[in-house]
Amino acid sequence: MTRSGTEPSWLAAEPVVQRVQLDDASWVDVVRGLVVDADVVHDDLAGTVDWQPSRVFRYERWVDEPRLAAFQAGEDRHPALREAERWISARYRVRFGGVALVQYRNERDSVGFHRDRELRWLDETLIGVLTLGARRPWLMRPIGGRLQAIEDDDLADAIDLGPAAGDLLVMGGRCQADWLHAVPKVRGRVSSRVSAQWRWTSRRGERDRNPMFSAPRHFSR
């Protein structure tokens, strides 16, 4: 990593938190510029992390997603990610088991509308998403009557929080139960974006028993 001097903090001295109230039970906190030298952190991670294909199991076979993935925990985490995690934990009084990393290499990499259902208990969750590198659309939309929004290309009801390098988004409340989020493909050339993600659930409420995308599912012929 490229830093000089006496290793100052990777975080802004006085980060400002702006809450976006999505509905009565769902919200997103937007912290612009939480991580300073965010492009340095991006380059460190992009160049040193052991990136692996991100895969889901669909139609009785594993399918590569258009993005790469990794996971860091303990002292293996980048020092900027350790600081960011301490800040999130202190503010929201939760603890995490590590940080998931995703790299969108260019404008063709993406992830469609989804919920983080691997948490299983979705009634009260907290998910922090730190953007490093290129600015990309980051969309949220409410879930329709029969989850039609997952396949619906009409984005009239979507909001774009558009995080820049160093920005942190924290989804809380019932976001994972009632809202979807996505990083869509874009037109024109876009450089690499790395997303660092922390996930927590209270494990209260009804457990989601639907199969995960990461779990094999078999269909009758």
N, C-alpha and C positions, 0 to 999 in steps of 0.2 A: 504494500500500500504506500502511496506517495503522500507523506505529510512531513512537515518540518517543525522545528521548535521543540517545545516541551509537551507535545501531544495534548493539545487543548480538546475540549469536549467536542464530540461530533454533533451535538444537538444545539439548537438555537437557545439563547439565554432565556428568553421570555416567549415561548410559543403561545400563539393565540388560537383558542379552540372555538369554532363556530358550529353550532348545532343546527342541523337540518331535520326538522320534525316531519317524517314521512306520513305518519298517521298517529292515532292515539297511543299506539303501543310500539311503534318502530321509529328509529332515529339513526342518523349518521352524524358523527362529529368529524369536521374537516379541520385539519391542522396544516396550514400552508407553511412550507419551509421548515419543518421540524428538524430535518437532518441537513446540516451544512456540508459543503463539499460532496454533495450527493453524486455528482458525476464520477468522483474519485472512487466512492464506494461501489458504484455500478461497475466501473472498469475492474476493480479488484475482484468482485464476484464473477463477472462475466469471464474473466481470464483464469480464475483459479478453482472454481467450483467444479466438481465432477458431475456435470449435467447428464441426465438420462432422459430418454423419451418418456413423455407423459402418455399413459395408456388407459383406455377404458375397455370393458368387455361388452361387446354388442354383437348381436346376430351370431352367437356361438363362436366368436373369435375375438382375439385382442386387436384393437384398432389404435394406431398411433394418433394422438392429438397433435394439432399444429402448434406445439410449444414444447419446451424442455422443463424438467423439474429436478429438484434436489431437496435435501432436508439437512438442517444443522441444529445441533443441541450442545449444551455444555460449553466448554472452552473452545470448541471448534467453530463457534459463531464468530463472524466478523465483529470487531469491537464496536462499530457503529450500530450493529444489530443488537448487541448486548445492551448498549445504552438505551436504544429505542424501546427494547423490551422492558427494561427497568422503569422507564417513564410510563409506559402503558400500564404496567402492573401497579405502580404506585397510584396513578390517577384513578383507575377503575377497580382496584383492590381485587385483582384476580391473578392467578399464576398460570404459566404456560409450560408445556413439555418440550418446547423447541420451536423452531421457525421453519415453515415451508417456503421454498423458493421456486419461482417460475420465471423462465426467460421467454419473452416474445422477441424472436430474433429480428424480425422485419415486419413489414406491413401485411404479409400473408399469414403470420401467426395470429391466433385468436382463441377465444373461448366463448361459446354461445351462452344464452341466458340459462341460468341454473341457480340452485340453492346449495349451500354447503351441508348436504344432508348426511354426510359421514359423521357429523356430530350426534346424530340420532335424536337427541332431545333438543327441539328447536324453539320451544316457547320462550326461552330466555338465554340468548347467546351473546357473545362479544367476539368480534372478528376485526383485527387490525390489519390494514393493507397499506404497506409503505411502497411508494413508487420511486424507482431509481432509473435514471436514463431518460429515454424519449417520453414525451407527453403523448398519451393516447386517449381516445374516448373511453369513459368508464361509466357504463349505463346501468340504471336501476329502473325497474318498473313493477307495479303491483301484479300479483298473480290473478289471472282471470278465473272464471267460474269452473273450468275443467282443465286448468293449466294450459289453456290455449296460447297463452303468451309465449310459451317455450318455442312454439313453431311459427309464431306470427311475426311476419316481417314489418308490420305496421308499427312504427316507433312513436306514434302520436302521444302515447302516455309515458314515454321514457324520459328520464332526466339524466343529464350528463354532468358528472362531478369533475371530469377532466383533470385529474391530478397531474401536476408537474413533478420534476425530479425533486425529491426531498419531502413531498407532501404525504401526510398520513391520513387515511380514512378509517374510521372506527364505526362499524355497524353494530347496533345494539338493540335490545328488546326483542321483538318478534320479526326482525328483518328476514331471518332464514325460514321462518314459517310463512310469511305473507308477501315477501318481495323476492324478485329475481335480479341478478346482476350479470354483466357481460363485458368482455373486452372484444369488440368486433374488429374484423378486418377493415383496413382503410385504403383509400386510393392515394397513389403517390408514394414516394420512397419515405420510409420511416426507419430510423436506426433502432438498436436494441433497447428494450425495456426489461428491467428485472423487477419483479414484485415479491416483496417479503411479507409473509402472512402468518399472523398469530391467531389461534382459535381457542375459544373457551365456551363451555356450556355449563349451566347450573345443574343439569340433569334433573330438572323439575318439569312437571307436566307429562303429557302422553308421549311415549317413545315412538318414533317413526319406524315402522316395521317394513317399509318398502325396500326392495333390494337396492344396494348401492351400484353405481355405474362401474365400480372397481370389482364387483363380485360377479362370477360367471352366472349366467341365467340360461336355462334351456327351454326351448319351445317345442311343442308338439308339431309334427309335420303333417 
